[in-house]
Amino acid sequence: MQFKDYYEIMGLERNATQDEIKRAYRKLARKFHPDVSKEPEAEARFKELGEAYEVLKDPEKRAAYDQLGANWKSGQEFRPPPDWDSGFEFRGGGFTPGDGAAFSDFFESLFGQGGFQRGRAGGGAFHASGEAFHARGEDHHAKVLIDLEDALNGATRVITLQVPEIDAQGRVRTRARNLNVKIPKGIKQGQQIRLGGQGAAGVGQGGSGDLYLEVKFKPHPLYRVEGRDLHLDLPVAPWEAALGATVQVPTPGGLVDLTVPPNSGGGRKLRLKGRGIPGAAPGDLYAVLKIVLPPATTEAAKAIYRGMQEELAFNPRAGLGV
């Protein structure tokens, strides 16, 4: 997939104002509209312009795109980094999974089903009392990355969100917003933390909307997470796997002894019940055996390997028919 420079497509500088973006789109849309244009490939050009405008007209998507694309050039091979859209605060509503399908794979990978998903529209409830108008503020949403340990133990953390805004000159800027957030013990990836009244301000006597933080875990040096379960790659020596052994395993609660049954192969999963993420039904920890061979760097070690070769009738490729 290639990176698309939406500013280049619309003939704009990266510091263009929102009004300049609107005027450029109107001008180019008239020029390349398939019903009237005689330009070659007008239809494809018109679709490309629509895609660029869909991003640049929206301050939130534009701010995220600007951060992501700062070091990329049009046409370069591109893969968005994991969780590139975390830390951006945005309004409720926005895309549904099918919206990205109208544009390119590049657009879909960033703003469609695979990323920058928005929550459901929130707020907007209103009523009139006499001549006064009251409306509840919109809900806001953000994806945040937390440490796995904070979900295991619970914590209170300061989380910084980037809030896109349009300045007095009509250009998109972001400001940092710091929030003290209580992270509940046992929260899973994909769950949301609701901060009441931290969304958009209401109108009149309408209350403020809420802010919903969707939780994702930062990569952990030991564990992989699936639901409430944790997975750990556990190195074992060949003799421990072949003969059986009791080995120590690091768990979130400390070291525990684990019995490795004799004749265990690489990839075997051994379960430590209830050692995963806490909950009404706590998750488990799975130790995945990884057989590690001692290096044959000395004559004595080489002799041992030669002895195994001679004594053991073992063909590791027997399952391949060779």
C-alpha positions as CSV (number, residue, x, y, z in Angstrom):
1,M,0.0,0.0,0.0
2,Q,1.3,3.5,-0.9
3,F,1.1,6.6,1.2
4,K,-1.3,9.2,-0.2
5,D,-0.4,12.9,0.3
6,Y,-3.9,14.5,0.5
7,Y,-2.4,18.0,0.4
8,E,-0.5,17.3,-2.8
9,I,-3.7,15.8,-4.3
10,M,-5.6,19.1,-3.6
11,G,-2.6,21.4,-4.5
12,L,-2.4,22.8,-1.0
13,E,0.3,23.6,1.5
14,R,0.2,21.6,4.8
15,N,-0.6,24.8,6.7
16,A,-3.7,25.6,4.6
17,T,-6.7,27.0,6.4
18,Q,-10.0,25.1,6.5
19,D,-11.5,27.8,4.2
20,E,-8.6,27.3,1.7
21,I,-9.3,23.5,1.7
22,K,-13.0,24.1,1.0
23,R,-12.3,26.5,-1.8
24,A,-9.7,24.2,-3.4
25,Y,-12.1,21.3,-3.3
26,R,-15.0,23.2,-4.9
27,K,-12.7,24.4,-7.7
28,L,-11.2,21.0,-8.4
29,A,-14.5,19.1,-8.1
30,R,-16.0,21.3,-10.8
31,K,-13.0,20.7,-13.0
32,F,-13.0,16.9,-12.7
33,H,-16.6,16.1,-12.2
34,P,-17.2,13.1,-14.5
35,D,-20.5,14.5,-15.9
36,V,-18.8,17.6,-17.3
37,S,-15.1,17.1,-17.4
38,K,-13.2,16.3,-20.5
39,E,-9.9,15.7,-18.6
40,P,-8.4,12.3,-18.9
41,E,-9.2,10.0,-16.0
42,A,-11.6,12.6,-14.6
43,E,-13.6,10.0,-12.7
44,A,-10.6,8.6,-10.8
45,R,-9.3,12.1,-10.1
46,F,-12.7,13.2,-8.8
47,K,-12.8,10.2,-6.5
48,E,-9.3,10.9,-5.2
49,L,-10.3,14.5,-4.5
50,G,-13.3,13.3,-2.6
51,E,-11.2,11.1,-0.4
52,A,-8.6,13.8,0.3
53,Y,-11.4,16.3,1.2
54,E,-13.1,13.8,3.5
55,V,-10.0,13.8,5.6
56,L,-8.8,17.4,5.4
57,K,-12.2,19.0,6.0
58,D,-12.5,17.3,9.4
59,P,-10.2,18.9,12.0
60,E,-10.0,15.6,14.0
61,K,-9.1,13.3,11.1
62,R,-6.8,16.0,9.7
63,A,-4.9,16.4,12.9
64,A,-4.3,12.6,13.2
65,Y,-3.4,12.4,9.5
66,D,-0.9,15.3,9.9
67,Q,0.9,13.5,12.7
68,L,1.0,10.2,11.0
69,G,2.1,11.6,7.6
70,A,4.7,14.1,8.7
71,N,7.6,11.9,7.6
72,W,6.1,10.2,4.5
73,K,6.0,11.2,0.9
74,S,3.4,10.4,-1.7
75,G,3.9,7.0,-3.3
76,Q,6.1,5.6,-0.7
77,E,5.4,2.1,0.6
78,F,3.4,2.6,3.8
79,R,2.0,0.6,6.7
80,P,0.4,2.4,9.6
81,P,2.1,1.7,12.9
82,P,0.0,-0.1,15.5
83,D,-2.3,2.1,17.5
84,W,-1.2,5.2,15.5
85,D,-4.6,6.9,16.4
86,S,-4.3,6.5,20.2
87,G,-4.4,9.6,22.3
88,F,-6.7,11.6,20.0
89,E,-9.9,12.9,21.5
90,F,-12.8,13.1,19.0
91,R,-16.5,13.6,18.9
92,G,-19.1,10.8,18.9
93,G,-20.6,9.6,15.6
94,G,-18.4,9.6,12.5
95,F,-17.7,6.6,10.4
96,T,-19.6,3.4,10.2
97,P,-17.6,0.3,9.0
98,G,-18.8,0.7,5.4
99,D,-17.8,4.3,4.9
100,G,-14.2,3.6,4.1
101,A,-15.2,1.2,1.3
102,A,-15.9,4.2,-1.0
103,F,-12.3,5.2,-1.0
104,S,-8.8,3.6,-1.3
105,D,-7.2,0.9,0.8
106,F,-5.0,3.7,2.3
107,F,-8.1,5.5,3.6
108,E,-9.7,2.3,4.8
109,S,-6.6,1.3,6.8
110,L,-6.6,4.6,8.6
111,F,-10.1,5.7,9.0
112,G,-12.3,2.7,8.1
113,Q,-12.9,-0.6,9.9
114,G,-9.3,-1.1,10.8
115,G,-8.6,2.2,12.6
116,F,-9.7,5.5,14.0
117,Q,-13.1,4.1,14.7
118,R,-15.5,6.4,16.5
119,G,-18.0,5.5,19.1
120,R,-21.6,5.9,18.6
121,A,-23.0,9.5,18.6
122,G,-23.8,10.7,22.1
123,G,-25.4,13.7,23.5
124,G,-27.7,15.9,21.5
125,A,-30.7,15.5,23.7
126,F,-32.5,18.8,23.9
127,H,-35.7,20.5,25.0
128,A,-37.2,24.0,24.9
129,S,-38.6,25.8,27.9
130,G,-40.3,29.0,26.9
131,E,-37.7,30.8,24.7
132,A,-34.7,29.0,26.3
133,F,-33.1,26.2,24.4
134,H,-31.2,23.4,26.2
135,A,-29.1,20.6,24.7
136,R,-26.8,18.0,26.2
137,G,-23.3,18.1,24.9
138,E,-21.8,15.5,22.6
139,D,-20.0,12.5,24.0
140,H,-16.3,12.4,23.2
141,H,-14.2,9.3,22.6
142,A,-10.5,8.4,22.7
143,K,-8.3,5.3,22.5
144,V,-5.7,5.1,25.3
145,L,-2.7,2.8,25.9
146,I,-2.1,1.6,29.4
147,D,0.4,-0.7,31.1
148,L,-0.9,-4.3,31.6
149,E,0.1,-3.9,35.3
150,D,-2.4,-1.1,35.7
151,A,-5.2,-3.5,34.6
152,L,-3.8,-6.3,36.8
153,N,-3.7,-4.1,40.0
154,G,-5.8,-1.0,39.3
155,A,-4.2,2.4,39.3
156,T,-4.8,6.1,38.9
157,R,-2.9,7.7,36.1
158,V,-2.5,11.1,34.4
159,I,-3.5,10.5,30.7
160,T,-2.8,13.1,28.1
161,L,-5.1,13.5,25.1
162,Q,-4.6,15.5,21.9
163,V,-7.6,17.7,21.2
164,P,-7.8,19.1,17.6
165,E,-9.0,22.7,17.4
166,I,-9.2,25.4,14.7
167,D,-7.3,28.5,15.7
168,A,-8.2,32.1,14.9
169,Q,-6.5,31.9,11.5
170,G,-8.6,28.9,10.5
171,R,-5.8,26.3,10.8
172,V,-5.9,23.0,12.7
173,R,-3.9,22.8,15.9
174,T,-3.9,20.4,18.8
175,R,-3.8,21.2,22.4
176,A,-2.9,18.7,25.2
177,R,-5.5,17.8,27.7
178,N,-4.4,16.1,31.0
179,L,-6.9,13.9,32.9
180,N,-6.6,12.0,36.2
181,V,-8.1,8.6,35.3
182,K,-8.9,5.8,37.7
183,I,-8.1,2.5,35.9
184,P,-10.3,-0.3,37.4
185,K,-8.6,-3.5,38.4
186,G,-9.4,-6.3,35.9
187,I,-10.3,-4.0,32.9
188,K,-9.9,-5.8,29.6
189,Q,-8.7,-4.6,26.2
190,G,-11.5,-3.0,24.3
191,Q,-13.5,-2.0,27.4
192,Q,-14.3,1.6,28.0
193,I,-13.8,3.9,31.0
194,R,-16.5,6.5,31.2
195,L,-15.6,10.0,32.5
196,G,-18.9,11.7,33.3
197,G,-19.2,15.3,32.1
198,Q,-15.9,15.4,30.4
199,G,-17.3,15.5,26.8
200,A,-18.5,18.6,25.0
201,A,-20.3,21.4,26.9
202,G,-24.0,21.5,26.7
203,V,-26.2,24.4,25.6
204,G,-28.2,26.4,28.1
205,Q,-29.0,24.1,31.0
206,G,-28.1,21.0,29.1
207,G,-25.4,19.0,30.8
208,S,-22.0,18.2,29.3
209,G,-21.5,15.0,27.4
210,D,-19.3,12.2,28.6
211,L,-15.8,11.1,27.6
212,Y,-15.3,7.4,26.8
213,L,-11.7,6.0,26.9
214,E,-11.3,2.8,25.0
215,V,-8.5,0.8,26.6
216,K,-5.6,-1.0,24.9
217,F,-2.5,-2.5,26.4
218,K,1.0,-1.4,25.6
219,P,3.2,-4.3,24.4
220,H,4.5,-6.2,27.4
221,P,8.0,-7.7,27.6
222,L,6.7,-11.1,28.9
223,Y,3.0,-11.6,28.3
224,R,0.6,-11.6,25.3
225,V,-3.0,-10.9,26.1
226,E,-6.1,-12.7,24.9
227,G,-9.2,-11.6,26.7
228,R,-8.4,-12.2,30.3
229,D,-5.8,-14.9,29.6
230,L,-2.1,-14.3,29.5
231,H,0.4,-16.2,27.4
232,L,4.1,-16.5,28.2
233,D,6.9,-18.1,26.1
234,L,8.7,-20.3,28.6
235,P,12.3,-21.4,27.6
236,V,13.1,-25.0,28.6
237,A,16.2,-27.1,28.1
238,P,15.9,-30.2,25.9
239,W,16.4,-32.5,28.9
240,E,13.7,-30.7,30.9
241,A,11.2,-31.2,28.0
242,A,12.2,-34.8,27.5
243,L,12.6,-36.0,31.1
244,G,10.2,-33.7,32.8
245,A,11.1,-31.0,35.4
246,T,9.9,-28.5,37.8
247,V,10.7,-25.0,36.7
248,Q,10.0,-21.5,38.0
249,V,7.6,-19.3,36.0
250,P,7.1,-15.5,36.4
251,T,3.5,-14.6,36.9
252,P,1.9,-11.3,37.8
253,G,1.7,-12.4,41.4
254,G,5.3,-13.6,41.6
255,L,7.3,-16.7,40.8
256,V,5.5,-20.1,40.9
257,D,6.7,-23.7,40.4
258,L,5.4,-25.4,37.2
259,T,5.7,-29.1,36.4
260,V,6.8,-29.8,32.9
261,P,5.6,-33.4,32.0
262,P,8.0,-35.8,30.4
263,N,8.1,-35.9,26.6
264,S,6.8,-32.3,26.2
265,G,7.2,-30.9,22.8
266,G,7.9,-27.3,21.8
267,G,4.7,-25.2,21.7
268,R,2.9,-27.2,24.3
269,K,0.7,-25.0,26.6
270,L,0.7,-25.5,30.3
271,R,-2.1,-23.8,32.2
272,L,-1.7,-21.9,35.5
273,K,-5.4,-21.4,36.5
274,G,-6.5,-18.0,37.7
275,R,-3.1,-16.3,37.1
276,G,-4.4,-14.0,34.3
277,I,-6.3,-10.8,34.5
278,P,-8.6,-10.5,37.5
279,G,-12.3,-10.6,37.2
280,A,-15.5,-12.4,38.4
281,A,-14.0,-15.3,36.4
282,P,-10.3,-14.6,36.4
283,G,-8.2,-15.4,33.3
284,D,-5.5,-18.1,33.2
285,L,-1.8,-17.9,32.4
286,Y,-0.6,-20.2,29.7
287,A,3.1,-21.1,29.6
288,V,4.1,-22.0,26.0
289,L,7.1,-24.2,26.0
290,K,10.1,-23.1,23.8
291,I,12.9,-25.6,23.7
292,V,16.2,-23.9,23.7
293,L,19.3,-25.8,22.5
294,P,22.7,-25.3,24.3
295,P,25.3,-23.9,21.9
296,A,27.9,-26.4,20.6
297,T,30.8,-24.0,21.1
298,T,33.2,-26.4,22.9
299,E,34.6,-29.8,22.0
300,A,32.8,-31.4,24.9
301,A,29.5,-30.0,23.8
302,K,30.0,-31.1,20.3
303,A,30.8,-34.6,21.5
304,I,27.5,-34.7,23.4
305,Y,25.6,-33.8,20.3
306,R,27.5,-36.4,18.2
307,G,26.6,-39.0,20.8
308,M,22.9,-38.1,20.6
309,Q,23.1,-38.3,16.8
310,E,24.5,-41.8,17.1
311,E,22.4,-43.1,19.9
312,L,19.0,-41.7,19.2
313,A,17.0,-42.9,16.1
314,F,15.4,-39.5,15.6
315,N,14.2,-37.9,12.3
316,P,12.7,-34.5,13.0
317,R,11.3,-34.4,9.4
318,A,9.5,-37.8,9.6
319,G,6.1,-36.0,9.5
320,L,7.1,-34.5,6.1
321,G,7.6,-37.9,4.5
322,V,11.4,-37.5,4.2
